Amino acid sequence: MKCHQLILSVLLASSWGQAATYAVTFPHSPAPGWTVDWLSTDTGSVLHSQPWPETGGVLTSPDVKLDVFARARAPGISAAPTVTDCPGVQLRNQGWCKDGRAFLPIGMNRRQLYYPPANRNQWRAETYMKELHKRGGNTFRVFSMPEFESPAGTYDEFALSAYDQMLSAADQLGINIIFSLIDLAAMSADFSGDPYNVLNGGPFENHQDIYGSEEGLTLLKRRVTFLVNKLHHHSSLIAWEIGNEADIISDRTASGHQQTERVTLALARHIKAVDPSHKPVTASLLAEAVWPNVFASPDIDFIQYHSYATSNPAALPGVLRNDAEQSARFGKHVLIGEYGAFRADPERSTFLKTGLWAAMSQGMSILPWVSASDAFGELFDEDLDLYAPLATVAAQVNWTRPLRLRSADFSASGAAVLASQLGNEEVLVYVHPQR
């Protein structure tokens, strides 16, 4: 934030619960006739509209609690976005389209969505999907668990039928599924029970050995081929994820890094070779490390981060900004595939809400990690209700236009301001108070 850009001071409340106004410095208008709509992050509705100051200047937001989102748009940009020549699901520039409509993935992780005892209130997959769908959510990230394969190279048809039923339900509801083909994090956490372990008839004594051998790559390719062949026909599948946190089973050494890159990119090429539906492919890696060879590969269609860096809602926009910069660097969509919000944190709702809106302002998606079995907990109704206003706004944006980050152009005293421009038609601005 540049202090000399500030023209007016901002009135900030001493408490999150009180309303505040924000005086935001806007740069020169991209073109005459632009309108700035100030949007409520509580409802998604327009609080106030005013012209973008064509020579640059300050616009003051309406009174809002916590934060505010602005959608600035060129004349005539108001209708729900359609995208020509987009059959099925595609990634264009840094955004998504599906069946002729632009969309932003809005949803959560539900690693065993197909398995009711692992879900909230033992909900079946259809029930969980309907609860998300009625709030405007559209996406789940789901895993194929290690026990699907036992012994090594043999696959559980009962588990496969559960995957198939889950995806059939998603097809009917219009829900999107990002499908992680193997939970490597579970393999790392308890290799003693894994089918690849010698104790269970597998070929490896340690999980680190899998990437270091052709036998390991062959086993992984075989699993990938089986699942892709069986499931690719589902319209709900929007992407294959090679494996959850691909580097978690490798040594933390230069050679381990090289092995992870080699196997990850080999599997990405393999998925593309065996998938007749040509769905996008992603790789998830631990934390927020930048892997240029992976991110730049034409076989990796979008970048995925897992962000557990902070539970501080005031600091989070800066963390997400750093992730968004990789979108600009590599020209690809960025998905925060896991986002930790501790259930015991009294500001959990604020942390979730901040992440969802801050990410959207950067053209990114963010999927909270949800689990009843760990410290991050479930998402209950008050958490799911955060999606509805976000979805209302996201549905009005054409996410397939080229995206350019613009935070340096905007400022507000006492607040973090994130902004990005989509094509030559729209700018998204998110303003979040700093304590």
N, C-alpha and C positions, 0 to 999 in steps of 0.2 A: 504494500500500500504506500503511495507517495503522498506525503503530507501537503506538498504544495498544490496538489490537485483539489484539496478540500476547500469548499467555498462556505458551506454552512456547517455549524456544529449540529449534532444529532441529539435528540432527547431520548435517552435510554433509561429505562426503569431500573430500580435497584433489585427488583425481584422478577424471576421468570414469569410469574403469574400476572403481572401488570402489562397493560398495553403500552406501546411505544411507537414513535414515528421515526422514519429514517430519511435523512436527506442524502440522496445518492447523486453523485456527480456523473453525468452522462457525457460521452464524447460527442463529436460532431455526428450528425445524423448520417446513416448510410445513404439515404436518399430522401427527397421531400415526401411529406405525407405519412410518415411512420406514426404508429400509435403505440403507447405503452399501457398495457393492462396490468394493474396491480392485482394479484390473485391471492386469495386466502389459502394458506396451507392447512387450515382446519376444514374447509369445505370445498376448495377448488373453484369457487365462484369468483367473479370479478368484483373487487371492492371499489375500484375507481379506474377510470381511463383518462388519459391526457396525451397531448401530442408530444412526441420526442422533440426536444429542443434542437432545431436544425443546425444551430451554430454551436451546440454544446451548452451544458449548464446543469443546474440542479433540479431534480424532481423530488418532491417530498411524498413519501408513501402515506397511505391511510394509517390510522392507529391499528396496530396488530400485536398479537402476543407471540413472543419467541422469535419469529422470523417471518419473512415475506418473500414471495416469488413474483417476478415480473416477466411477462411475455411481451416483447416488443416486436411489432410486425409491420411489414410493408402493406400498402393499400391493397385491399382485395384478398388478403390472406386470412381466411376465417373458417372455411369449410373443412370438414374432416378430410385428412389427406388420403389420396389414392395414388397408386404407383403403377405406371404402365409396364406391361411385359414382366410381371412378377408372378408366374405360376409357382405354387408350392412356397417354400421358404427360401429366402436369399438374404445375403448380406451385401449391401451397397454402400460404398464409402465407409462411414463408421456407424451405419444403422441397419435396421432390419425391415424387411417387408415379407408379407405372407398372403398369398392369394389376392394380390393387388392392393393390399392395404399396408401402410407403414405402421410399425408398432415398436414399443419399447418393452422388453421383458420385465414384468412386474410380478414378483412372487417370493419364493423362499426355497431353502433346502428342505427336503423331506426324504432323507436317504433311503428309507424303506417304506415309501408311500403305499406300496402294494401289500404291506404286512400290518394288519390292523393293530396287533398288540404293541407295535412300536409307535403308533400314532396317538395323538391327543384323544382322550376318551375312547380309545380303541376304535376310532372311526375307520370305516372302509375307505378305500381310495376315492370312490365316487363322492362320498360325503365330504371329505376334505376338499376335493376339487370344487364342489358346489359352494362351500363356505368361502373359498377364495374368489371364485368366479362372481358371486353376487356383490363383492366389494370392488370388482373391476380388475382383480388380479388375473394373470394369464399364464404363469410359468412356474414349474417345479423343477428343481435339480434332484435327480434320483440316482441311486447307485445299484449296480449289480454286486452283491456281496460275495466274499471269498467262498462261502460255503456252497454257492451255486456250482462250483467246480470241485468234485471229489469222487474218486481220486484224480490226480492231475491228468488233464486231457479228457475227462469224462464229465458230462454236464447233467444237471438235475432237471429233468423234464417237468417236475412239479413246480419248481421255482420258475422255470421258463413260462409255464402257463399263468402264473401269478403276474409276471411282467406283461404278458400278452393281454390279460384281462384289464390291468391298470391302463395300458396304452389304448385299448379299445374304448374304455370309459372316457379317457382324455380326448380321443378322436371325436366322440359325440358331443362333448361339452365345448370343444374349441380351446382346450387347455394345451399349452406347450410343455414339452418335456425335454430337458437336457439330460442325456443318459450317460452316466459315467460307467464305463465298461468293466472296471474292476476297482475295488476300494483298496488301494495300496496302503493307505494309512492303517487300515485294520490289519493288513498283512504285517506291517511293521510293529504294531502294538502287541500282537500275539502270534508270532510265527510258529509257535509250538503246535497250534491247531490248524495250520494252513496245509492244504493238499500238496504244496510244492516242497514241504519239509520232508527230509529223509525219514523222520519218525513216522510219517503217514504215507510212506511209499513214494514220495517225491524225490527229485534228483538233488536237492540243495540242503546244505547244512545251515546256511545263513541266508537271510533275504538279500543281503548285499551281493550274493553271487549270481542273482538272476540276470542282472544287466550285463554281467561280465562274460556271458557265454552265449553261443548260438542256440544252445538248447533252451535257454530261458526265453530268448526272442521268439523261437519257434512255438513254445507253449503259449506265449502271449498272443502271437498272431493267430493261433488256432482258436483261442477263446474269442478274440475279436471277430474272426470270420464267422464263427457259429452264431454269435449274438446278432451281428449285422444282417446275416442272411435270414434269420428268423424274424427280425423285428422291423426291418427297414421300411416295410410297406405302410406303417402307421403314419397318418398325416400329422399326428400330434408331436412326433419326434422332430425337433428343430435342429438338434446338434448332437454329435457324438463327442464325449469327453474321453480321451485315451485312457485315463486312469486318475483317480483322486490323488492329487499331490504326488506327481510322478517322481520327484526327487527324494521322497521320504525313505525309500528303501535303499538308497545308494550311500556310499561313503561320503563324508564331508571333506573331500579332497579334490584336487584338480582332476585326477583320473576318474573319480566318481562322477564329477560334473560332466566330463566328456562322455562317459558311458550313458548317463541319463539323457543327454542331448541326442546321442546316436540312436538309442532305443526309441525315444519319444518321436523323433522325426521319421524313423523307419516305420513305426506303427501308424503315424499319421498318413504316410504314403500308402501303407497297406490298406487302411480303412477306405481311402479314396479309390483304391483299385478294386475293392470287393463290394462297395456299396453302389448298387444300381440307381439309387435315388439321389445320390450326390449331395448328401446333407453336409452342412458345415462341420468342421472338426476343430476342437480346442484342446488345450492341455492345461491342467491346473498344476501349479507348483507351490511350494511352501512360501508363505508370507508374501512379501512384496518385492522380492528380488527381481531385477531386470535380466532376462536371458536373451540377449540380442539375436543369437542364431536361431532360437526357437521362435521368438516374436516376429522376426523378419521372414521366416520361411513361408513360401506360398502354400505349403501344406497345412499351415495353421491359420484358420480363417478369422479367429478373434482371440484376443488376449484375455487371460483370466488371472485375477489376483485373489488371494485369501487374506483379508485384512482383519487382524486381531490386534492392531498396533495400539489402539487407544480406546478407552470408554469415555473420553472427555468430549462432550458434544461441541464445546467451543473450539477444540483443536482439530476435530475431525475434518472440516472443510479443507484444511491445508493438506491433510493426508490424502484425501480423495483428489485434490488438485494434482499432487505428484503422480498419482496413478493415471489421471486423465492426460497428462503430458505424454504418456506413452502412446495414447491414441493418435496424437498429432505426429509423434515421431515415426510411428510405423504405419499410419494411415488405416488403422483397424479399430473396430469396436472393442471397448474394454468392458468386461463383466467382473464385478466384485462377486465372485462365486460363493464366498463365505464371508460373513460379517458378524462378528461376535458382539452380542449385547447381553451382559450378565443379568439373569433374572432377579438377583438380589439387589441390583443397583437401583436406588430410589429414582434415578433419572433415566431409567431404561427407555421409557416411552419417548423422551426427548432425544435420546441417542439414536433410536430407530428412525424417528421422524427426520432428524437432521441428516442422517445418512441417505435416506430415500430421496429427499429433495435436493441435497447438495450434489449427489451423483447425477440426478436427472439434468441439473443445470449444466453439466459437463458432457452430456450425451451418453452417460454410462448407466448401466443397470447395477443394482445391488440386491443380493439375495441373502437375507439373514439366516444364520445357522440356527436351526431349531432342533432341540432334542430334550426329551423329558429325563434322559439318563445322565445329563451332565449339567454343569453350572449355568449354561446358557438358557435352559428351560424351554418351555413351549411358547407358542404364540396363542394368546387368548383373544377374546372378542375385541377388547380395547386395543390390542395390537393389530389385529386384522383390519379394524376400522380405519387405521392410518392409510391403508391403500386406496380407499375410495376417492378422496380428493386428488391424490397423485394421479390415479388412472384417468380421472376426468380431464386433467390438463394434458397428460401424455397423449390422449386420443386425438388432440387437436394439432399435433406437431408431425411434420414430415421428417422422420428420422433418417431418411436415406440421402439427404443433401449433404454435401461436404461440410465438415465441422471445423471451426477455427476457434481456439480459446482466446478470450478477450479480457481476462481479469484485470490486466494492467490499465485498461481504459476506464475502469469504474472504481469508485471509492466511496466510503461512508465512514464518518468518524465513529469509533467504538464498535465497528461491526466488520465481519468478514464478508467480502463480496466476491462471488464467483460469477463468471459470465462466459457464454459461448455463442458463436454465430453459426447458424445453419444456412448454407447457401448465401444468397443475397436477399433473403426474404424474412429472416426471423432472428431475434436475439433472445436468449434465455438468461435471466439474472436472478441470482439467489442471494439474499441478504440475511446474515445470521449474527446476532449480537455477541459481543465478547464481554466476559465478566470483568 
